[in-house]
Amino acid sequence: MFPDDINSTEYLEALQNALDGPIVRHEIMSTPEYMKVYSAVKHYQDYACVEPPAMTTMCCNRRLYNWLISYMTKNIRDIKDKALVLSGPALLDFYITQWEYFQTTHMLIGRLFFSVDQQWIERQCKQDPNYTCISSTLIQLWYFYLFRRLTTHVMSNAISLVDAERSGRAIDSTLITRLYKAYVELKPEGIAKCNAEFRERLGAYICYYENPYINAAVSYIDTKTHSLRTPEHMREYIQVLSELFIQEDERSERYLRSNSLAPMRNKLNERFLRSEIGCIYQMADLMFATGNDNNGLCTIYALLSRFDNSNVLQQFLDKFVAQAKKTITQNCPEIQASTDGGKAVFAKAAVIYLSDTLNAHLDMIATLFCNNSSFTKELRHVFAAAVNTDEMHSRLGVTPARLAAEFCNIVLKNSKTRSDDLGSDLTQTAELMLHKAMDVLHASHDKGLFFKFYQLHLTRRLLDNTSMSLDLEKTAIAMIYKTVMMSVKRHGNKKGSDLEYTLECAASQNSSEAKQMITDIIVGAENSRNYTDQVSQAGFDVDFKVLHGKTWTSVNSNQDAKVVLPSQLLKVCDDYAKRYSAQHSSRQFNWLWAYSKAT
């Protein structure tokens, strides 16, 4: 029970006894108990407002305010004294638990003394800056009387716990996580602000948790790598540093706020990578040259990727593409130097080598360099530059466009007409081999030349019935169109617009003409079968191919060739011509004797 006289000592003693339960003993305050305390505070406030002189009201409110601050200060100091004798996990658990209790107390006091805040302290704050609302005052009490005097002790024990985990011992990681959250939640007015504005809301966390944690991580890594920071131990230094960074990155994900990861990474980079960057580049040069340490290259790439500055990784990329260009140019088989095997073997060796070299480096990018798009783009650019050089033309004896066309012809011709050196399994791997030709075509700068030779070879295959498969021919046409259109999309500048248009038109025209040529062969075969069924008295089989003149442009120059046919064969040809002209009276019909065969 509260006495009626608010000026009596018993009144404040009763108020203290009522608050000791939830604040000191951490007991849950029931609703009736809460209402009694709230009413007592309200009664005190109402009494102070009724007393006539304003000075009486001020004194009463100040007395209640000072009593509350003194009461909370004593409780906070008691917590500090208990914490100072603790260490290790017990200390961390005690501090975190007390902070959670304090937050509950903070809300309870704020509600109970709301009327004091609203009716008196708000006016006092305007007149005297030393006064703050009860809510802010309580946070400041915790900060100045407990946190500032205890944080070094708490953080040293927290870091010791993390160091124990680094050494392989099991710890209760939730203690560290709960601790950093407690530091984030502590936001006293007047605490030093951080430079980055978006991080100012992190309260005491930046100064008193993040910085000590990062410094401790730097110190730990330094002890593990100090003896290895010499040129002769650089390979081992890179490997050990990478392993430590991976461990610290995983640990930071658990023990740091997400927006602390960048400061942590930058501090480690500056301390352990920036000063050794020259030696790391030299080691990368050696690994690229020997080509026998992919794990080391992968490790270097991962380390350099930690930098936000793209120039650091760009220098590594330059070394990669320089070595790739050297490999492509120097190791390409010299076609003209060989005299056995014929043109087919030359084309096969060159195309397969170029394609396999490109794809080996692409696999390297995917496996070692996380499929970095910048690496892929630069590699394709260097590959195209290498295969289109005069040196490469001298080695190959032909341009890459001509080479790709010759190789497509090798793949698409019937196996009976190909050299045995090409391998008997080429039929099963035809599409794979076409993909290799597309790699060379994609890099070629003269795709118009490719279309020219490809059209000539396609014409011969279709007219001589030497194509492996018309379905495979269609697949090849689709591949060629797709490859050329991919090249078109690579040109994004204004200067490339005319080239894009020209390539697109050429690809579309080549695709349309090739499809029409295949259609002509299919329709011609069907017409020949129908004609043979109707006119079987000739005593021999015939195969007429009706070609569209606008499509088969490469054969038009031979349409005037003259031949002398046996009378029996001439009669069959004349009969077929009359039948076709009767069905297609609007078309002009001409025989192309230069492409005719008889067996």
C-alpha positions in Angstrom: 0.0 0.0 0.0 1.1 3.5 -0.8 0.8 6.2 1.9 -1.3 9.3 1.1 1.5 11.7 1.8 3.7 11.7 -1.3 6.4 13.6 0.7 6.9 10.8 3.2 9.9 8.5 3.0 7.5 5.5 3.1 6.0 6.6 -0.2 9.2 6.2 -2.2 10.1 3.0 -0.2 6.8 1.5 -1.2 7.5 2.5 -4.8 10.9 0.9 -4.6 9.5 -2.4 -3.1 7.0 -2.5 -5.9 9.7 -2.1 -8.6 12.2 -4.5 -7.1 10.1 -7.5 -8.1 10.3 -7.0 -11.9 13.5 -5.0 -12.0 15.8 -6.7 -9.4 14.3 -10.1 -9.1 13.0 -10.2 -12.7 9.5 -11.3 -11.6 6.6 -10.9 -13.8 4.4 -8.0 -12.7 0.7 -9.0 -12.6 -1.9 -6.6 -14.0 -3.2 -5.6 -10.5 0.3 -4.9 -9.3 1.1 -2.9 -12.4 -2.1 -0.8 -12.0 -1.2 -0.1 -8.3 2.2 1.2 -9.2 0.9 3.2 -12.2 -1.8 4.7 -10.0 0.8 5.6 -7.3 2.9 7.5 -9.9 -0.2 9.2 -11.3 -1.3 10.1 -7.8 2.1 11.7 -7.2 1.9 13.6 -10.4 -1.7 14.8 -9.8 -0.9 15.9 -6.3 2.1 17.9 -7.5 0.0 19.6 -10.1 -2.7 20.6 -7.6 -0.4 22.3 -5.2 -0.7 26.1 -5.9 2.9 27.4 -6.3 4.6 26.2 -9.5 7.8 25.8 -7.5 6.1 23.0 -5.5 5.2 21.2 -8.7 8.8 21.5 -10.0 10.3 20.2 -6.8 8.0 17.2 -6.6 8.6 16.2 -10.1 12.4 16.7 -9.8 12.4 14.7 -6.6 10.6 11.7 -8.3 12.8 12.0 -11.3 16.0 12.1 -9.2 14.8 9.2 -7.1 14.2 7.1 -10.2 17.6 7.8 -11.7 19.3 7.0 -8.4 17.4 3.8 -8.1 18.2 2.6 -11.7 21.9 3.7 -11.3 22.3 1.5 -8.2 20.8 -1.5 -10.0 23.1 -1.0 -13.0 26.2 -0.6 -10.9 25.3 -3.9 -9.1 25.1 -5.6 -12.5 28.5 -4.2 -13.4 30.1 -5.4 -10.1 28.8 -8.9 -10.7 30.0 -9.0 -14.3 33.6 -8.0 -13.4 34.2 -11.2 -11.5 33.0 -13.4 -14.4 34.8 -14.5 -17.5 34.4 -16.7 -20.6 31.0 -17.9 -21.7 29.6 -17.2 -18.2 30.4 -13.5 -18.6 28.9 -13.2 -22.1 25.7 -15.1 -21.1 25.4 -12.9 -18.0 25.8 -9.6 -20.0 23.4 -10.6 -22.7 20.8 -11.8 -20.2 21.0 -8.6 -18.2 20.7 -6.6 -21.3 17.5 -8.5 -22.2 16.2 -7.9 -18.7 17.1 -4.2 -19.0 15.2 -3.8 -22.2 12.1 -5.2 -20.5 12.7 -2.8 -17.5 13.2 0.1 -19.9 9.8 -0.5 -21.5 8.1 -1.0 -18.1 9.5 2.2 -16.6 8.6 4.1 -19.7 5.0 3.1 -19.4 4.8 3.6 -15.6 6.3 7.1 -15.7 4.7 8.2 -18.9 2.8 11.0 -17.2 6.0 12.4 -15.7 7.6 12.4 -19.1 4.6 14.0 -20.8 3.7 16.7 -18.2 7.0 17.8 -16.8 10.2 16.5 -18.4 9.2 17.6 -21.9 9.0 21.2 -20.6 12.2 20.8 -18.6 14.1 19.6 -21.7 13.4 22.8 -23.4 14.7 24.9 -20.5 17.6 22.7 -19.4 19.5 20.5 -21.9 20.8 18.4 -19.0 17.4 16.8 -18.7 16.3 14.1 -21.1 13.2 12.0 -21.2 13.2 9.0 -18.9 13.6 6.5 -21.8 16.8 8.2 -23.1 18.1 8.7 -19.6 17.9 5.0 -18.8 19.8 4.1 -22.0 22.5 6.6 -21.1 22.8 5.1 -17.6 23.4 1.7 -19.0 25.9 3.0 -21.5 28.0 5.2 -19.1 27.8 3.2 -15.9 27.9 -0.3 -17.2 28.7 -0.6 -20.9 31.7 1.8 -21.2 33.3 0.2 -18.1 32.6 -3.3 -19.1 32.8 -3.6 -22.9 36.6 -4.1 -23.0 36.2 -7.0 -20.6 33.3 -8.4 -22.5 34.9 -8.1 -26.0 38.2 -9.6 -24.9 36.3 -12.7 -23.6 34.2 -12.8 -26.8 37.3 -12.7 -29.0 39.0 -15.4 -26.8 35.9 -17.5 -27.5 36.2 -17.0 -31.2 39.9 -17.7 -31.1 39.1 -21.0 -29.4 36.8 -21.8 -32.3 39.6 -20.9 -34.7 41.8 -23.4 -32.9 39.3 -26.1 -33.5 37.5 -26.2 -30.2 33.7 -26.3 -30.0 32.0 -23.3 -28.6 28.5 -22.0 -28.1 28.3 -19.8 -31.2 24.9 -18.4 -30.2 26.6 -16.4 -27.4 28.6 -14.4 -30.0 25.6 -13.9 -32.2 23.5 -12.7 -29.3 26.3 -10.4 -28.2 26.6 -8.5 -31.4 22.8 -8.1 -31.6 22.9 -6.6 -28.1 25.6 -4.1 -29.2 23.4 -3.2 -32.2 20.4 -2.6 -30.0 22.3 -0.2 -27.7 21.8 3.3 -29.2 22.5 6.0 -26.6 22.2 9.6 -27.7 25.5 11.3 -28.3 27.5 8.2 -29.3 30.2 8.8 -31.9 28.8 8.4 -35.4 30.4 6.4 -38.2 31.5 7.9 -41.5 29.0 5.8 -43.5 25.6 7.2 -42.9 23.7 4.0 -43.6 25.7 2.4 -40.7 24.9 5.0 -38.1 21.9 3.1 -36.9 24.1 0.3 -35.6 24.6 2.0 -32.2 27.5 0.8 -30.1 28.2 -2.1 -32.5 30.6 -0.3 -34.9 33.0 1.1 -32.4 32.9 -1.5 -29.7 32.2 -4.8 -31.6 33.0 -4.6 -35.3 36.4 -2.9 -35.0 37.8 -5.2 -32.2 36.5 -8.2 -34.0 38.1 -7.3 -37.3 41.4 -6.3 -35.6 41.4 -9.7 -33.9 40.9 -11.5 -37.2 43.8 -9.6 -38.8 46.0 -10.4 -35.8 45.1 -14.1 -36.0 45.8 -14.4 -39.8 49.0 -12.4 -39.4 50.4 -15.0 -36.9 49.6 -17.8 -39.3 51.1 -16.2 -42.4 53.9 -14.0 -41.2 56.7 -16.4 -41.9 55.4 -17.2 -45.4 55.4 -13.6 -46.8 58.6 -14.1 -48.8 59.0 -14.7 -52.6 60.3 -18.2 -52.1 57.2 -19.2 -50.0 54.7 -17.3 -52.1 52.9 -20.4 -53.4 52.4 -21.7 -49.9 51.4 -18.2 -48.7 48.7 -18.0 -51.3 47.3 -21.4 -50.4 47.3 -20.8 -46.6 45.9 -17.3 -47.0 43.1 -18.6 -49.2 42.1 -21.2 -46.6 42.2 -18.7 -43.8 40.1 -16.2 -45.8 37.5 -18.9 -46.5 37.3 -19.8 -42.8 37.0 -16.1 -41.8 34.4 -15.4 -44.4 32.2 -18.2 -43.2 32.8 -17.1 -39.6 31.9 -13.5 -40.4 28.6 -14.6 -41.9 27.7 -15.8 -38.4 29.3 -13.3 -36.1 29.0 -10.0 -38.0 26.2 -7.9 -39.4 25.8 -8.2 -43.2 26.9 -4.6 -43.7 30.1 -5.4 -41.7 31.3 -8.0 -44.3 32.6 -5.4 -46.7 34.7 -3.5 -44.1 36.1 -6.9 -42.9 37.0 -8.0 -46.4 38.6 -4.6 -47.3 40.7 -4.7 -44.1 42.0 -8.2 -44.9 42.6 -7.4 -48.5 44.7 -4.3 -47.7 46.7 -6.1 -45.0 47.5 -9.4 -46.7 46.9 -8.9 -50.5 47.6 -5.4 -51.5 51.2 -5.4 -50.4 51.9 -8.8 -52.0 50.1 -8.2 -55.3 53.2 -8.0 -57.4 54.5 -11.4 -56.1 51.0 -12.9 -56.7 51.0 -11.7 -60.3 54.4 -13.2 -60.8 53.2 -16.5 -59.4 50.2 -16.4 -61.8 52.6 -15.9 -64.8 54.5 -18.9 -63.8 51.4 -21.0 -63.3 50.0 -20.0 -66.7 53.3 -20.7 -68.4 53.7 -24.2 -66.9 50.0 -25.0 -67.2 50.2 -27.7 -64.4 48.7 -25.8 -61.4 45.1 -25.2 -62.0 44.3 -25.3 -58.3 46.8 -22.5 -57.8 45.3 -20.4 -60.5 41.8 -21.0 -59.0 43.1 -19.8 -55.6 44.7 -16.7 -57.0 41.5 -15.8 -58.9 39.4 -16.2 -55.7 41.8 -14.0 -53.8 41.9 -11.3 -56.5 38.1 -11.4 -56.8 37.8 -10.1 -53.3 38.9 -6.6 -54.4 36.1 -4.2 -55.4 38.6 -2.5 -57.8 38.1 -4.3 -61.1 41.7 -3.2 -62.3 43.2 -5.8 -59.9 41.3 -8.7 -61.6 41.8 -7.1 -65.0 45.6 -7.6 -64.8 45.1 -11.2 -64.0 42.7 -11.5 -67.0 45.3 -9.9 -69.3 47.8 -12.5 -68.3 45.3 -15.3 -68.9 44.4 -14.1 -72.4 48.0 -13.4 -73.3 48.9 -17.0 -72.5 45.8 -18.3 -74.4 46.8 -16.3 -77.5 50.3 -17.7 -77.3 49.1 -21.2 -77.0 46.6 -20.9 -79.9 49.2 -19.4 -82.2 52.3 -21.4 -81.4 50.9 -24.9 -81.0 48.6 -24.9 -84.1 49.6 -27.6 -86.5 51.3 -26.3 -89.6 49.1 -27.5 -92.5 51.4 -26.7 -95.3 54.3 -28.5 -93.6 52.5 -31.8 -94.0 52.4 -33.7 -97.3 50.5 -36.9 -96.5 46.8 -37.3 -95.8 45.4 -34.8 -98.2 43.4 -31.7 -97.7 40.7 -33.4 -95.6 43.3 -34.5 -92.9 44.7 -31.0 -92.9 41.4 -29.4 -92.3 40.4 -31.9 -89.7 43.6 -31.4 -87.7 43.4 -27.6 -87.8 39.7 -27.2 -86.9 39.8 -29.8 -84.1 42.9 -28.2 -82.6 41.4 -24.7 -82.7 38.1 -25.8 -81.3 39.6 -28.0 -78.6 42.0 -25.2 -77.6 39.2 -22.7 -77.3 36.9 -25.1 -75.4 39.8 -26.1 -73.1 40.2 -22.4 -72.1 36.4 -22.0 -71.8 36.3 -25.0 -69.5 39.2 -23.5 -67.6 37.1 -20.3 -67.1 34.1 -22.3 -66.0 36.0 -24.5 -63.6 38.7 -22.1 -62.2 37.3 -18.7 -62.7 33.6 -19.1 -61.8 32.5 -18.8 -65.4 33.4 -15.1 -65.3 31.6 -13.4 -68.3 34.4 -10.9 -68.7 37.0 -13.7 -69.1 34.8 -15.5 -71.6 34.2 -12.4 -73.7 37.9 -11.5 -73.7 38.9 -15.0 -74.5 36.6 -15.1 -77.6 38.0 -11.8 -78.7 41.6 -13.0 -78.4 40.8 -16.3 -80.1 39.2 -14.4 -83.1 42.2 -12.1 -83.3 44.6 -15.0 -83.2 43.0 -17.1 -85.9 42.6 -14.2 -88.2 46.3 -13.1 -88.1 48.6 -13.4 -91.1 50.8 -15.8 -89.0 47.8 -18.2 -88.6 46.9 -17.9 -92.3 50.5 -18.9 -93.1 50.3 -21.9 -90.8 46.8 -23.0 -92.1 47.4 -22.2 -95.7 43.8 -20.9 -95.8 41.6 -18.4 -94.0 39.6 -19.6 -91.0 36.4 -19.1 -93.0 37.6 -21.3 -95.9 38.9 -23.8 -93.3 35.5 -24.0 -91.6 33.7 -24.5 -95.0 36.1 -27.3 -96.0 35.7 -29.1 -92.6 31.9 -28.9 -92.9 32.1 -30.5 -96.2 34.2 -33.3 -94.8 31.7 -34.0 -92.0 28.6 -33.8 -94.2 29.8 -36.0 -97.1 28.9 -39.7 -97.2 31.5 -41.8 -95.4 32.3 -43.8 -98.6 33.7 -40.7 -100.2 35.8 -39.6 -97.3 39.4 -40.5 -96.4 39.7 -43.4 -94.0 41.9 -41.2 -91.9 38.9 -39.3 -90.8 37.7 -42.2 -88.7 34.8 -44.6 -89.0 32.9 -43.1 -86.1 32.5 -39.7 -87.7 28.9 -40.5 -88.6 28.0 -40.9 -85.0 29.9 -37.7 -84.0 28.9 -35.6 -87.0 27.0 -33.0 -84.9 29.9 -32.7 -82.4 32.3 -32.1 -85.3 30.0 -29.5 -86.8 30.1 -27.6 -83.5 33.9 -27.6 -83.8 33.5 -26.0 -87.2 31.1 -23.4 -85.8 33.7 -22.4 -83.2 36.1 -21.5 -86.1 33.3 -19.8 -88.1 32.3 -17.7 -85.1 35.8 -16.4 -84.9 36.2 -15.8 -88.6 36.2 -12.2 -89.8 35.2 -13.1 -93.4 32.0 -15.0 -93.1 31.0 -14.1 -96.6 33.8 -16.2 -97.9 32.5 -19.1 -95.8 29.1 -18.8 -97.4 30.6 -18.9 -100.8 32.6 -22.1 -100.3 29.9 -23.7 -98.2 27.4 -23.1 -101.0 29.7 -24.7 -103.6 30.3 -27.8 -101.5 26.6 -28.1 -100.7 25.8 -28.0 -104.4 28.2 -30.8 -105.2 27.0 -32.9 -102.3 23.3 -32.6 -103.3 23.8 -33.0 -107.0 26.3 -35.9 -106.6 24.2 -37.7 -104.0 27.2 -37.7 -101.6 25.5 -36.0 -98.6 25.5 -38.2 -95.5 22.0 -37.2 -94.6 19.5 -34.4 -95.6 18.5 -34.2 -92.0 22.1 -33.5 -91.0 22.3 -30.9 -93.8 19.3 -29.1 -92.2 21.0 -29.3 -88.8 24.2 -27.8 -90.3 22.2 -24.9 -91.9 20.5 -24.1 -88.5 23.9 -24.2 -86.8 25.5 -21.8 -89.3 22.6 -19.4 -89.0 22.7 -19.4 -85.2 26.5 -19.0 -85.2 26.4 -16.0 -87.5 23.6 -14.3 -85.7 25.6 -14.7 -82.4 28.4 -12.9 -84.2 26.0 -10.1 -85.2 24.9 -9.6 -81.5 28.6 -9.1 -80.5 28.7 -5.8 -82.3 27.2 -3.3 -80.0 28.7 -0.1 -81.3 27.4 2.2 -84.0 30.3 1.4 -86.4 29.2 -2.2 -86.4 25.7 -1.5 -87.5 26.4 -1.9 -91.2 28.4 -5.0 -90.6 25.6 -6.4 -88.5 23.1 -5.7 -91.3 25.3 -7.3 -93.9 26.0 -10.4 -91.9 22.3 -10.8 -91.0 21.2 -10.5 -94.6 23.9 -12.9 -95.7 23.0 -15.4 -93.0 19.3 -15.2 -93.9 19.9 -15.5 -97.6 22.3 -18.4 -97.2 19.9 -20.2 -94.9 17.0 -19.7 -97.2 18.9 -20.8 -100.3 20.3 -23.9 -98.6 16.9 -24.9 -97.4 15.4 -24.4 -100.8 18.2 -26.5 -102.4 17.4 -29.4 -100.0 13.7 -29.0 -100.7 14.5 -29.2 -104.5 16.4 -32.5 -103.9 13.6 -34.0 -101.9 10.9 -33.0 -104.3 13.0 -34.1 -107.3 13.5 -37.5 -105.8 9.7 -37.9 -105.2 8.9 -36.8 -108.8 11.5 -39.2 -110.2 10.0 -42.1 -108.3 6.5 -41.2 -109.5 7.7 -40.9 -113.1 9.6 -44.2 -113.0 6.5 -45.9 -111.7 4.4 -44.5 -114.6 7.0 -45.1 -117.3 8.6 -48.4 -116.4 9.1 -49.5 -120.0 12.4 -47.6 -120.4 14.3 -50.5 -118.7 16.5 -48.3 -116.5 16.1 -46.0 -113.4 16.2 -42.3 -113.7 16.8 -39.6 -111.1 15.7 -36.1 -112.2 16.6 -33.1 -110.0 14.6 -29.9 -110.7 16.5 -26.9 -109.5 15.3 -23.3 -108.9 17.5 -21.1 -110.9 17.5 -18.2 -108.4 18.6 -20.6 -105.6 21.2 -22.7 -107.4 23.3 -19.7 -108.5 26.6 -21.7 -108.6 25.3 -23.9 -111.4 23.8 -21.3 -113.7 27.1 -20.6 -115.6 27.1 -24.2 -116.9 23.6 -24.4 -118.2 24.6 -24.0 -121.9 26.8 -27.1 -121.8 25.9 -29.5 -124.8 26.0 -33.3 -124.7 24.9 -36.0 -127.1 22.5 -38.5 -125.5 21.6 -42.0 -126.6 18.2 -42.0 -128.4 16.5 -44.1 -125.8 17.7 -41.8 -123.0 16.9 -38.7 -125.0 13.4 -40.0 -125.5 12.9 -40.4 -121.7 14.3 -36.9 -121.0 12.1 -35.3 -123.6 9.1 -37.1 -122.2 9.9 -35.9 -118.7 10.4 -32.3 -119.9 7.0 -32.3 -121.6 5.3 -33.6 -118.5 7.0 -31.1 -116.2 6.3 -28.1 -118.5 2.6 -29.2 -118.8 2.3 -29.1 -115.0 4.3 -25.9 -114.6 3.6 -23.9 -117.7 4.8 -20.6 -116.2 8.4 -21.8 -115.6 11.3 -21.9 -118.0 12.8 -25.4 -118.3 16.5 -25.8 -119.1 18.7 -28.9 -118.8 22.0 -28.6 -116.9 23.9 -31.4 -118.7 27.2 -30.5 -117.1 25.9 -31.9 -113.7 24.3 -35.0 -115.2 25.7 -38.5 -114.7 25.0 -41.9 -116.1 26.2 -45.3 -114.8 
